[in-house]
């Protein structure tokens, strides 16, 4: 199905904002100073506080009296020291608040009606529990120098609710409504996201509630849909 101009503009804008370096640095979801779990080679996790700068990463243990003043480890950035004995994976869990849009919404078959792929405008607020993983990997540059590269991946699951529009007409009302118009809906459901350095995208499933009086004739009332969702971090 070919996307309309409005949907293309929405998709391009959301993807650009999601991948923009300014948004990434402003968001708490980037690799910033915060509390993390350090994962060692034997998969043992220890909670620490990381002081992250452009030049280095310093880790401090958490004690009963607060942070230990003694540095647990220091990793130089971008030039690499020997990482022998150092854990190279950091995990952080946090609340995720996003502004989202379902770019492609597939309405499942209803009675004699086939499945429908929709690209109608919609926007929603999303809240979920997010896990970010940051892995430090050694890379050799063309000059033969070792550099530390930070690889980011993550995922989260949560709920969303918002509003949008959908086409109401003969097809979606079993010919009860002869004219066509864009009806306003309230959408809600569950979503799961995969997070990378360049995008935030996932799969959503939910329901739509039509606000116009034709909701009782609309064949998709109380019928689930699945779709492709993208988001922009708000926190």
C-alpha positions as CSV (number, residue, x, y, z in Angstrom):
1,X,0.0,0.0,0.0
2,X,1.4,3.4,-1.0
3,X,1.6,5.9,1.9
4,X,0.0,9.3,1.4
5,X,2.0,12.6,1.6
6,X,0.8,13.3,5.1
7,X,1.9,9.9,6.4
8,X,5.3,10.2,4.7
9,X,5.9,13.5,6.3
10,X,4.9,12.2,9.8
11,X,7.1,9.1,9.4
12,X,10.1,11.1,8.2
13,X,9.7,13.6,11.0
14,X,9.5,11.1,13.7
15,X,12.4,9.0,12.4
16,X,14.6,12.1,12.0
17,X,13.8,13.3,15.5
18,X,14.4,9.9,17.0
19,X,17.8,9.5,15.3
20,X,18.9,13.1,15.8
21,X,22.0,13.5,18.0
22,X,20.6,16.5,19.8
23,X,17.6,14.5,21.0
24,X,19.8,11.5,22.0
25,X,22.1,13.7,24.1
26,X,19.3,15.5,25.8
27,X,17.5,12.3,26.7
28,X,18.3,10.4,29.8
29,X,18.3,7.3,27.7
30,X,21.8,8.1,26.3
31,X,25.0,6.9,28.0
32,X,25.1,9.6,30.7
33,X,26.2,9.8,34.3
34,X,23.7,7.7,36.3
35,X,23.2,4.4,38.3
36,X,23.9,1.3,36.3
37,X,24.4,-2.5,36.7
38,X,27.9,-3.6,35.7
39,X,27.8,-7.1,34.2
40,X,31.0,-9.1,34.6
41,X,32.3,-12.0,32.6
42,X,30.6,-14.5,34.9
43,X,27.2,-12.6,34.5
44,X,27.4,-11.3,38.0
45,X,25.6,-7.9,38.3
46,X,26.8,-5.1,40.7
47,X,25.0,-1.8,41.0
48,X,27.3,1.2,40.6
49,X,27.3,4.9,39.8
50,X,29.0,5.9,36.5
51,X,30.6,9.3,36.0
52,X,30.6,9.6,32.2
53,X,32.5,12.3,30.4
54,X,33.9,12.7,26.8
55,X,37.3,11.4,28.0
56,X,36.6,8.6,30.5
57,X,34.2,6.5,32.5
58,X,34.6,6.2,36.2
59,X,32.7,3.7,38.3
60,X,31.9,4.0,42.0
61,X,30.5,1.3,44.2
62,X,27.3,1.8,46.2
63,X,27.6,1.2,49.9
64,X,25.2,1.4,52.8
65,X,26.5,4.9,53.5
66,X,26.2,6.1,49.9
67,X,28.9,6.2,47.2
68,X,32.4,4.9,47.9
69,X,34.8,7.7,47.1
70,X,37.4,5.3,45.8
71,X,37.1,4.7,42.0
72,X,36.2,1.1,41.3
73,X,37.4,1.4,37.7
74,X,38.4,3.9,35.0
75,X,37.9,3.4,31.3
76,X,39.6,5.9,28.9
77,X,37.7,7.3,26.0
78,X,38.2,7.2,23.1
79,X,41.7,5.8,23.2
80,X,41.6,2.3,24.9
81,X,43.6,1.2,27.8
82,X,43.9,-2.5,28.5
83,X,40.4,-3.7,29.6
84,X,41.7,-6.9,31.1
85,X,39.7,-7.7,34.1
86,X,37.1,-4.9,33.5
87,X,33.5,-5.6,32.8
88,X,32.5,-4.2,29.5
89,X,28.7,-4.2,29.7
90,X,26.5,-1.7,31.6
91,X,22.7,-2.1,32.1
92,X,20.2,0.6,33.2
93,X,16.5,0.3,33.8
94,X,14.2,3.3,33.8
95,X,10.7,4.6,33.1
96,X,10.2,5.5,29.4
97,X,7.8,8.3,28.3
98,X,7.4,8.7,24.6
99,X,5.3,10.6,22.0
100,X,4.4,7.8,19.5
101,X,2.6,7.3,16.2
102,X,1.4,4.0,14.6
103,X,2.6,4.3,11.1
104,X,0.9,1.1,9.7
105,X,-2.2,-0.3,11.4
106,X,-3.5,-3.7,10.3
107,X,-7.1,-4.3,11.1
108,X,-7.8,-8.0,11.2
109,X,-10.5,-9.6,9.0
110,X,-14.1,-9.1,10.2
111,X,-16.9,-11.4,8.8
112,X,-16.6,-11.2,5.0
113,X,-14.3,-8.2,5.1
114,X,-10.6,-8.8,4.4
115,X,-7.8,-7.4,6.6
116,X,-7.2,-3.7,6.1
117,X,-3.9,-1.8,6.1
118,X,-4.5,1.7,7.4
119,X,-2.2,4.7,7.5
120,X,-4.5,7.2,9.1
121,X,-3.2,10.0,11.3
122,X,-2.8,9.2,15.0
123,X,-0.7,10.3,17.9
124,X,-0.4,8.9,21.4
125,X,1.5,9.0,24.7
126,X,3.4,5.9,25.7
127,X,4.7,4.8,29.2
128,X,6.7,1.7,29.7
129,X,9.6,0.1,31.6
130,X,12.8,0.3,29.6
131,X,16.2,-1.6,29.7
132,X,19.3,-0.1,28.1
133,X,22.5,-2.0,27.5
134,X,25.8,-0.3,26.8
135,X,28.7,-2.5,25.7
136,X,32.3,-1.2,25.3
137,X,34.0,-2.7,22.3
138,X,37.6,-2.3,21.2
139,X,38.1,-1.0,17.6
140,X,41.4,-0.6,15.7
141,X,41.6,2.7,13.7
142,X,43.6,3.1,10.5
143,X,46.6,4.4,12.5
144,X,46.7,1.1,14.5
145,X,45.4,2.7,17.7
146,X,42.9,0.9,19.9
147,X,39.7,2.9,20.6
148,X,36.8,2.2,22.8
149,X,33.5,2.2,21.0
150,X,30.2,2.3,23.0
151,X,27.5,0.1,21.5
152,X,23.9,0.8,22.6
153,X,20.9,-1.4,22.4
154,X,17.7,-1.6,24.4
155,X,14.1,-2.6,24.7
156,X,10.9,-1.7,26.6
157,X,7.3,-2.7,27.0
158,X,4.4,-0.6,28.1
159,X,1.0,1.0,27.4
160,X,-0.2,3.8,25.2
161,X,-3.3,6.0,24.7
162,X,-4.0,8.7,22.2
163,X,-6.3,10.0,19.4
164,X,-6.5,9.8,15.7
165,X,-8.8,9.6,12.6
166,X,-10.2,6.8,10.6
167,X,-12.3,6.6,7.4
168,X,-15.9,5.8,8.0
169,X,-18.0,4.7,5.0
170,X,-19.9,1.9,3.3
171,X,-17.1,-0.7,3.6
172,X,-16.6,-0.2,7.4
173,X,-20.3,-0.1,8.2
174,X,-21.7,-2.8,6.0
175,X,-23.3,-0.1,3.8
176,X,-25.3,1.3,6.7
177,X,-23.4,4.6,6.1
178,X,-23.5,5.7,2.4
179,X,-21.3,8.8,2.7
180,X,-17.6,8.8,3.7
181,X,-16.0,10.9,6.3
182,X,-13.0,10.9,8.7
183,X,-14.2,9.9,12.2
184,X,-12.2,10.8,15.3
185,X,-11.1,7.8,17.4
186,X,-9.4,7.2,20.8
187,X,-6.8,4.5,20.6
188,X,-5.2,2.5,23.4
189,X,-3.2,-0.7,23.8
190,X,0.2,-2.3,24.4
191,X,3.5,-1.8,22.6
192,X,7.1,-3.1,22.7
193,X,10.0,-1.2,21.4
194,X,13.5,-2.0,20.2
195,X,16.0,0.8,20.9
196,X,19.2,1.6,19.0
197,X,21.4,4.6,18.5
198,X,19.5,5.6,15.3
199,X,15.9,4.6,15.8
200,X,13.1,3.7,18.2
201,X,10.6,1.4,16.7
202,X,8.3,-1.5,17.6
203,X,5.1,-3.5,17.4
204,X,1.8,-2.4,18.9
205,X,-1.6,-4.0,19.5
206,X,-4.7,-2.2,20.5
207,X,-8.3,-1.1,20.1
208,X,-10.0,2.0,18.7
209,X,-13.1,3.7,20.1
210,X,-15.0,5.7,17.5
211,X,-16.3,9.0,18.9
212,X,-19.0,9.6,16.3
213,X,-22.6,8.3,16.7
214,X,-21.9,5.7,14.0
215,X,-19.8,3.6,16.4
216,X,-22.5,1.0,16.7
217,X,-22.5,0.5,12.9
218,X,-18.7,0.5,12.6
219,X,-17.5,-3.1,12.1
220,X,-14.2,-2.5,13.9
221,X,-15.8,-1.6,17.3
222,X,-14.1,-3.7,20.0
223,X,-12.0,-5.4,17.3
224,X,-8.2,-5.6,17.8
225,X,-5.5,-4.4,15.4
226,X,-1.7,-4.7,15.2
227,X,0.7,-2.2,13.8
228,X,4.2,-0.7,13.4
229,X,4.9,2.1,16.0
230,X,7.7,4.7,16.3
231,X,8.4,7.0,19.2
232,X,10.3,10.1,20.4
233,X,11.6,10.1,24.0
234,X,10.1,12.8,26.2
235,X,12.1,12.1,29.4
